[in-house]
């Protein structure tokens, strides 16, 4: 439990570092406008081609994302197209993260090559090897950045390139609708109405 | 409808700096009283109906709030520490658009209680704090609380809470429909002998004053209401102000200095327009409603040879006594789905622990409410910091989203002089103006109160039959959306910045009304009180103007 807590804390701090790095040089308002432009131009696509990551980088990033939210009896980050979101984000509305991320990714690639000599692709490691290696590296800036981008790619609007077919929302049971009507859940179905308690004092 | 416009050179009765919860209300009150008014707002005028439930744009990329790059801030917990630049979300987060934070707030609208205004007299002094009574009482403010409920529009059930202060009218609308979190909260709290009640919310439960009823889409907290059911000043009092033909709301007008003359009176405000041209609007009086961070910053930036420590700052208290309200939560997972992502955040609250109780061994009290909090992306990011952060165990936790709720706990913050807003000596914003430097460290009693309230929240979840209850770690706060106390009200010019009518003690035609006016923090949910103060201030300031006393 103790070691688990410390890994949580470290991940949290790593998030903070990523988030701090994410700010420059574009202002968030500009980023927001860039997103709107990208929408208007229909640029945020879901094709197999990447625009920032190389094919080899994309394969590794996808493999890491797929360990963060694995595919099992339900779709995970792979099916959500998280890697396409990440590639798009780094090429456009989060381009200020791109240079740092490429460096972080290079460090990560060296780390598994060193541990598994002769390997040139994280994706080609067995699932157990991948998990074992991520346990050793899940407090690095690379992992924190990939984690944050995976969450954004899994759960934000599908129009940004991830969360394909809303698989992220389906996974957690979220429905995006303009309106809902009561009852909203199981426990408010048979609510008899509010009755005030007797006066206190 | 086209609203009035004025030239900079025209002498208007009032310039109001800021169009948020307070500025919007005062603009309406003054313009309806026949005054000519120009509202200068930093941010743009957005169209809420065009928003798209977009967590990425509106929450993660800044949306219509202050921008960490263009409006940077530094933060430290003590004055002897180096203040760190806040590069992502600023430490002090506020609305930067017409409507201010009333666009993206949660809209919890409970009133402060009688005790909040006289707590220092009742409890006695607290060493090393600025704990003080207000110069007004609950009774002074009651008519204006009622005015907020009827003019802004609040849904609720009068008489439900045995702890509620006296009121002169019921709410204009019945409470919003209860959610599963509200039912469970009520069930758990009643088992413990406590008094959960329907939450008062500034969200329409039925059509009201030309605005639609809530459609329960779930995007309140951090988002602008697309159907206008949540009451922002952008969709309530500001259109009413403009309809008088007396009021111009000028967006993207960033005030950097309040101008003064040799007589020590204000003469208007200088600002950058959207093209970053320096302009200056003349006015007979100025009302600053720029929020608890930007208001003291503007007064400090307005220093000149006549007012070397900043405008209205002979007490030295401009920017001091910053209060955030403590906040924490207990999380519960239940057997069946609640679907808390639907509808308004909060449908039940509880005030059994509102008052301070010496038996607890520390000062403080608070209110509890039932909610989930985040929408999907924030749920996922938060879940990663509160359990296994990746892999199948993480995925399993993510799936608990529809079966989860939290009890959110809102508590007191003591006013401490060393918690404050100052001008950063080095960092500038994109306009070349000094950045806000925030210094803040929770008082030990505030953290003890947070822990006490969180324990009660966890007990409610247990009593309601949660399968699992967890408590989020309680740590010192390093950010807030509640920006309170930095130009406090009071009777003495030596110990306060504004008087009981929000007139600055030092400058007779300068008024200040927003979160900065609060003397004590209340127990969270300050916007209702800020707006009651604004209705009261607007009425008095209009009287002063008519009597030639500005």
Boltz contact constraints between the chains, C-beta under 6 A:
constraints:
  - contact:
      token1: [A, 11]
      token2: [B, 389]
      max_distance: 6.0
  - contact:
      token1: [A, 12]
      token2: [B, 385]
      max_distance: 6.0
  - contact:
      token1: [A, 19]
      token2: [B, 88]
      max_distance: 6.0
  - contact:
      token1: [A, 20]
      token2: [B, 87]
      max_distance: 6.0
  - contact:
      token1: [A, 20]
      token2: [B, 88]
      max_distance: 6.0
  - contact:
      token1: [A, 22]
      token2: [B, 88]
      max_distance: 6.0
  - contact:
      token1: [A, 23]
      token2: [B, 68]
      max_distance: 6.0
  - contact:
      token1: [A, 23]
      token2: [B, 69]
      max_distance: 6.0
  - contact:
      token1: [A, 23]
      token2: [B, 87]
      max_distance: 6.0
  - contact:
      token1: [A, 23]
      token2: [B, 88]
      max_distance: 6.0
  - contact:
      token1: [A, 27]
      token2: [B, 67]
      max_distance: 6.0
  - contact:
      token1: [A, 27]
      token2: [B, 69]
      max_distance: 6.0
  - contact:
      token1: [A, 27]
      token2: [B, 70]
      max_distance: 6.0
  - contact:
      token1: [A, 28]
      token2: [B, 61]
      max_distance: 6.0
  - contact:
      token1: [A, 28]
      token2: [B, 62]
      max_distance: 6.0
  - contact:
      token1: [A, 28]
      token2: [B, 67]
      max_distance: 6.0
  - contact:
      token1: [A, 29]
      token2: [B, 62]
      max_distance: 6.0
  - contact:
      token1: [A, 29]
      token2: [B, 67]
      max_distance: 6.0
  - contact:
      token1: [A, 31]
      token2: [B, 61]
      max_distance: 6.0
  - contact:
      token1: [A, 32]
      token2: [B, 57]
      max_distance: 6.0
  - contact:
      token1: [A, 32]
      token2: [B, 61]
      max_distance: 6.0
  - contact:
      token1: [A, 35]
      token2: [B, 57]
      max_distance: 6.0
  - contact:
      token1: [A, 68]
      token2: [B, 390]
      max_distance: 6.0
  - contact:
      token1: [A, 69]
      token2: [B, 395]
      max_distance: 6.0
  - contact:
      token1: [A, 70]
      token2: [B, 392]
      max_distance: 6.0
  - contact:
      token1: [A, 151]
      token2: [B, 377]
      max_distance: 6.0
  - contact:
      token1: [A, 151]
      token2: [B, 380]
      max_distance: 6.0
  - contact:
      token1: [A, 151]
      token2: [B, 381]
      max_distance: 6.0
  - contact:
      token1: [A, 155]
      token2: [B, 376]
      max_distance: 6.0
  - contact:
      token1: [A, 155]
      token2: [B, 377]
      max_distance: 6.0
  - contact:
      token1: [A, 155]
      token2: [B, 380]
      max_distance: 6.0
  - contact:
      token1: [A, 156]
      token2: [B, 55]
      max_distance: 6.0
  - contact:
      token1: [A, 156]
      token2: [B, 56]
      max_distance: 6.0
  - contact:
      token1: [A, 156]
      token2: [B, 377]
      max_distance: 6.0
  - contact:
      token1: [A, 157]
      token2: [B, 54]
      max_distance: 6.0
  - contact:
      token1: [A, 160]
      token2: [B, 56]
      max_distance: 6.0
  - contact:
      token1: [A, 172]
      token2: [B, 398]
      max_distance: 6.0
  - contact:
      token1: [A, 172]
      token2: [B, 399]
      max_distance: 6.0
  - contact:
      token1: [A, 172]
      token2: [B, 401]
      max_distance: 6.0
  - contact:
      token1: [A, 173]
      token2: [B, 401]
      max_distance: 6.0
  - contact:
      token1: [A, 173]
      token2: [B, 402]
      max_distance: 6.0
  - contact:
      token1: [A, 174]
      token2: [B, 341]
      max_distance: 6.0
  - contact:
      token1: [A, 174]
      token2: [B, 376]
      max_distance: 6.0
  - contact:
      token1: [A, 176]
      token2: [B, 53]
      max_distance: 6.0
  - contact:
      token1: [A, 178]
      token2: [B, 217]
      max_distance: 6.0
  - contact:
      token1: [A, 179]
      token2: [B, 215]
      max_distance: 6.0
  - contact:
      token1: [A, 179]
      token2: [B, 217]
      max_distance: 6.0
  - contact:
      token1: [A, 180]
      token2: [B, 216]
      max_distance: 6.0
  - contact:
      token1: [A, 180]
      token2: [B, 342]
      max_distance: 6.0
  - contact:
      token1: [A, 182]
      token2: [B, 177]
      max_distance: 6.0
  - contact:
      token1: [A, 184]
      token2: [B, 179]
      max_distance: 6.0
  - contact:
      token1: [A, 184]
      token2: [B, 339]
      max_distance: 6.0
  - contact:
      token1: [A, 184]
      token2: [B, 342]
      max_distance: 6.0
  - contact:
      token1: [A, 184]
      token2: [B, 343]
      max_distance: 6.0
  - contact:
      token1: [A, 185]
      token2: [B, 180]
      max_distance: 6.0
  - contact:
      token1: [A, 185]
      token2: [B, 337]
      max_distance: 6.0
  - contact:
      token1: [A, 185]
      token2: [B, 338]
      max_distance: 6.0
  - contact:
      token1: [A, 185]
      token2: [B, 339]
      max_distance: 6.0
  - contact:
      token1: [A, 186]
      token2: [B, 336]
      max_distance: 6.0
  - contact:
      token1: [A, 186]
      token2: [B, 337]
      max_distance: 6.0
  - contact:
      token1: [A, 187]
      token2: [B, 180]
      max_distance: 6.0
  - contact:
      token1: [A, 187]
      token2: [B, 183]
      max_distance: 6.0
  - contact:
      token1: [A, 187]
      token2: [B, 184]
      max_distance: 6.0
  - contact:
      token1: [A, 188]
      token2: [B, 178]
      max_distance: 6.0
  - contact:
      token1: [A, 188]
      token2: [B, 179]
      max_distance: 6.0
  - contact:
      token1: [A, 188]
      token2: [B, 180]
      max_distance: 6.0
  - contact:
      token1: [A, 188]
      token2: [B, 183]
      max_distance: 6.0
  - contact:
      token1: [A, 191]
      token2: [B, 178]
      max_distance: 6.0
  - contact:
      token1: [A, 191]
      token2: [B, 183]
      max_distance: 6.0
  - contact:
      token1: [A, 194]
      token2: [B, 198]
      max_distance: 6.0
  - contact:
      token1: [A, 196]
      token2: [B, 160]
      max_distance: 6.0
  - contact:
      token1: [A, 197]
      token2: [B, 195]
      max_distance: 6.0
  - contact:
      token1: [A, 199]
      token2: [B, 162]
      max_distance: 6.0
  - contact:
      token1: [A, 200]
      token2: [B, 162]
      max_distance: 6.0
